[in-house]
């Protein structure tokens, strides 16, 4: 069961591209996948800006990030390679959260694309927001042809408290007429003015060259 998520988004425009990908593929992701409680690790690249990198890790639960094995490789204990690459990668978002809906689903292995939507909601509308997401928004978007999985999370510590992750069979799904129609409802319009700090990453699956 995957109740937790770790998501890291960064801009690597200033990076030597080969070194950035080598660091991620050969050290950073494998290092994390050796930590008990990390279930998978996937990399994504921005569809319109290929210098945007997103990594997602399904976790048994978010408490894994406080475990001794994870602490041994993170923060001040990061590897020399990680510390060296920090000078040329810009963090856009780091998010730790627990899965709210459906509850414990992992990422589908066959997905070709990912959409990340992160936001806050005014406190007085939070109950309505969660009901809308669980009862209308996620079910409607999940039913769009090409949507493989839709999940949502609540986290702490990041600028945005809520994140939704959508996995697709192709990058075109979230720009389709069917997707727009599913998202365009009176309930959505009523809540939209109360969204804050919204961020969106539309990505394709990263494939290592060669």
N, C-alpha and C positions, 0 to 999 in steps of 0.2 A: 504494500500500500504506500502511496506517495502523498503524504499530507502536507509536505513542505516544499518550498521553492527557493532557489537562489538564482537571481538574474543579475547579470552584469552587462551594461552597455557602455561602449566607449568609442571615441573618435580616434582613429590611428592615422590621420592625415599626415602627421609629422614623423611617422615611423618609417624605418626601412622595412618595406612590406614583407620581404622574405624572412627577416628576423622576427617580426611580429608573429607571423603565422607559425614559424618554427617554435618559438617560445610557447605559444598557445597549444599547438598540436603535440609537441614532443615532451613538454614538461608540465605546463600548467593544468591542462585537463587531466592527463594521466595521474598527476599528483593527487588531485581531488578525488578521482574515482577509486583510489586506494583507501580513502577514508570510509570506515564503516558508516552506513546510513546514506551515502551518496548512491543513488540508483542508476543514474545516467548523466551524461553531459553532452550537450549538443551546441554546435556553433552555427551562427546565422550572419548574413551580410545584408546590409541595406539594399533594397531594390532600386532606389533612385540615387543613393549615395553609397558606393561600394567601399567607402572608407569608414562606414559605421559598422561596428562589430557588436553582436549580441550573443551572449552565452547563457544557456539555461541548464539548470541542474535540478532534477527531481530528487527530493530528500524524503527519508522516512518521516521526519518531522523537522521543524525549524531548529529544534534543540541540538541537532547534529552540529550546528555552527558554533556551539559552545563546548563541544566535546574536546577532550585532550588531543586526540589524533588530528582534529582540524586545527586547533590552536597551534599545534606544533609546526604547521606549514603556512600559517596566515599571519598577517600583521607584521610585527617586528621579527617574526620567525620566517618570513618569506625568503625565498631563495635569492642568491646573488643575481641570477638572471631576471627574476621578477623585479627586483629593486632597480636593476639597470634599465629595464624597459619602461619603468614608471615615468621617466623623463620625457618620453615621446608619445605617450598615450594619455588621452584626456577622458576622465570618467564622465559619463553622461547620466548614469543612473546605476545604483546598486540597491537591490531590493531583496529583502528576506521576508517571506510570508507563509501563512498557513492557508491551505485550500478550503474555501468556503463552499464551493459548488463545482462539480458534483460531490466532492468530499475527499476522494483518495485516488483519483485517476492519474496515470502516468502519461507522458507525451507519446503520441503514436509514432512508431518508428518510420513509417512510410511517408511522412509529411514532406512536401517540397517547399512550403512557405510558412511563415509565422507572422502574426500581427500581435503586437503588444500595445495595450491601451492602459495608461496609468492616470489616476486622477484622485482628487479629494472631493468631498461633498460637504456642503454646509451642514453643521451638526443637527440643525432642526429638521433637515430633510433626509437624514441618514437611514431611518427606518423605512421610509418610502423608497429610497434608493435601493436598499438591499432587497426589498420585495419585488421591485421592478426588475432588477437584474436576475433574480432567481426564478421568478414566475413568468416573465415575458421576454426579456432581452436575450438571455443566454439560450432558452429553448428555441426562440425564433431564429437566431443566427445559426444555431446548431443544425437546423433543418434545411439550411441553404445548401444546394448541391455543391459538393466540393469541400465543405467544412468537415474535417475529420474529428476534431475535438474542440470543445470550448470549456475553459475553466476560469475560475476567478478566485482571487486571494485577498486577504487582509494582512497587512504587515505593520511593522513598527520601525522607526529609525530612518526611513527614507522620506524624501520630500512629499511623495505621494503615498497615501495609505492603502489605496485599492488598485489592484492590477487585474486585468483580464488577458488571457492568452488564448489565441485562436490558431489552430494548425489547419493547413489547407493542402489539398491535392495539387494546387497550382497557385502561383502568385497573383493570378487574375481574379480570384474569387472575391476578395474584399472590395474590388472596384466594379463588380457586376451589378446589373440592375436588380437582381434578386436580393443581393445583400443590402443594397440601399433601401429597397422596399421593406425588408424585414426590420430594419433599424428605424424606419420613419413612422412612428406611431404617436398618437396623442400623449401617451404616458411619457414617452421619450422627450417630446417637446416641452412638457410641463417641467421635467427635471433638469433639462439641459442648462438653463440659466444659473443653476446652482452648482454646476461642476467647476472645479478650480484646479490650477496647476497641472493641466492636462498635457500629457506627452504621448506621442505615438511613434512606434517603430514598425515599419513594414519591411519584411526581410525575406530573402530566399535562403535555402539551405546552403551552407558553406561546403564546398568540395575542395579538398586539398589537391593542388596541381600536381600532375605527374603520377 
